[in-house]
Amino acid sequence: MVCENCQKKVGTVATQDIWKSGSRNTVESGGRKLNENKLLSGKSTRYSPYTTKFSKCKVCKGTIHQPGSSYCQGCAYKLGICTMCGVKVLQTKNYRQSAV
């Protein structure tokens, strides 16, 4: 779960989405440039498996594999917060949630 402000910080995939009306990484939506080399353009938002430093979740202290995030996906879902900044995205008072 990512808030609207952090949506711009999330990395994009090298290939285009098939479903184009809601995608962020097509040429028509303005998310990609024509003939853009993804290996050269987005080094900060790309996942690197060779780094030895992965950030830890602030709640459960588990490892996070998304660059720039502070909370893991499971804790963000349970608490209804943004994974990057921790802003409340969803009101979870009346929900019966499980992390399974």
C-alpha positions in Angstrom: 0.0 0.0 0.0 1.5 3.3 -1.1 0.0 6.7 -0.6 -0.5 9.2 -3.5 2.6 11.2 -2.6 4.9 8.2 -2.7 3.5 6.8 -5.9 6.0 8.7 -7.9 8.9 7.2 -5.9 8.0 3.6 -6.7 10.2 2.0 -9.3 8.9 0.9 -12.7 9.5 -2.4 -14.5 11.6 -2.5 -17.7 8.7 -3.9 -19.8 5.4 -2.1 -20.5 2.2 -3.1 -18.9 -0.3 -5.0 -21.1 -3.3 -3.3 -19.5 -2.6 0.3 -20.6 -5.6 2.3 -19.2 -4.3 2.3 -15.6 -0.6 1.7 -16.1 2.2 4.0 -15.1 4.9 2.8 -17.4 3.6 3.2 -21.0 4.6 5.9 -23.5 0.9 7.0 -23.8 0.5 7.7 -20.1 3.7 9.7 -19.9 5.5 7.3 -17.5 8.1 6.2 -20.1 10.2 8.0 -22.6 10.5 6.6 -26.1 13.7 4.5 -26.6 14.5 4.9 -22.9 17.3 2.6 -21.6 16.1 1.3 -18.2 19.6 0.2 -17.2 20.9 3.7 -17.4 17.9 5.7 -16.2 16.6 4.6 -12.8 19.4 3.3 -10.6 18.0 4.7 -7.3 14.6 3.0 -7.6 15.8 -0.3 -9.0 16.2 -3.4 -6.8 19.8 -4.7 -6.6 20.3 -8.2 -5.3 24.0 -7.7 -4.7 23.7 -5.1 -2.0 24.5 -6.3 1.5 22.4 -3.6 3.2 18.7 -4.2 3.2 16.5 -1.9 5.3 14.6 -3.3 8.2 10.9 -2.9 8.9 10.2 -0.5 11.8 7.5 -2.8 13.2 8.6 -6.4 12.8 12.3 -5.8 12.1 12.1 -8.0 9.0 14.0 -7.2 5.8 12.5 -5.0 3.1 13.4 -5.6 -0.5 11.7 -2.5 -1.9 14.2 0.5 -2.0 13.0 3.5 -0.1 10.5 1.7 2.1 10.3 1.8 5.8 7.7 -0.9 6.5 7.3 -4.4 5.0 4.2 -5.2 3.0 2.6 -7.3 5.7 2.9 -4.7 8.4 1.7 -1.9 6.1 -1.4 -4.0 5.2 -2.2 -4.8 8.9 -1.8 -1.2 10.0 -3.3 0.4 6.9 -0.3 2.6 6.4 2.0 3.6 3.4 5.0 1.4 3.1 7.3 4.3 2.3 6.3 7.1 4.7 3.9 5.5 7.2 1.0 7.8 6.5 -2.4 6.3 7.3 -3.9 5.2 4.0 -6.8 3.0 5.1 -9.0 3.0 8.2 -8.8 -0.5 9.6 -10.9 -0.3 12.7 -13.8 -2.4 11.5 -11.8 -4.9 9.4 -10.9 -8.4 10.3 -7.5 -8.7 8.8 -5.0 -11.5 8.8 -1.5 -11.4 7.5 -1.7 -14.9 6.0 
